[in-house]
Amino acid sequence: MVNKRWYDKDPILKEALELLRLSPDETKSEAAEFMLQLQEQVAGEVIEHVYDIINTYQGKGNRWYDNDPVMLKAVELLRNAPASVQRVAALKLLIALEQKSFEGIDI
């Protein structure tokens, strides 16, 4: 099977983003705020690239997160983070989604 989405290559990322996709809007908002903490851990050129992606896809793309500007930014930050940061963030995201609470969970 060929991985079609960027996060399919890592089972933890895949599970976290699939669970997030199926979550209620309130949970998605909390998750987006949680993932925006990645800005502190990625380089400036990555942030610039993320803003280019947002300008290109916001409201125009076919991905489940393209129509929500905050979620788009959060997912793109996750996508462009180093693999080690992605994995830690995905694990914490999974824990928070399963507990249905982001309280006390930081990246």
Secondary structure as GFF3:
##gff-version 3
##sequence-region A 1 107
A	DSSP	three_ten_helix	6	9	.	.	.	ID=ss1
A	DSSP	alpha_helix	11	21	.	.	.	ID=ss2
A	DSSP	alpha_helix	25	35	.	.	.	ID=ss3
A	DSSP	three_ten_helix	36	41	.	.	.	ID=ss4
A	DSSP	alpha_helix	44	57	.	.	.	ID=ss5
A	DSSP	alpha_helix	69	80	.	.	.	ID=ss6
A	DSSP	alpha_helix	83	99	.	.	.	ID=ss7
###
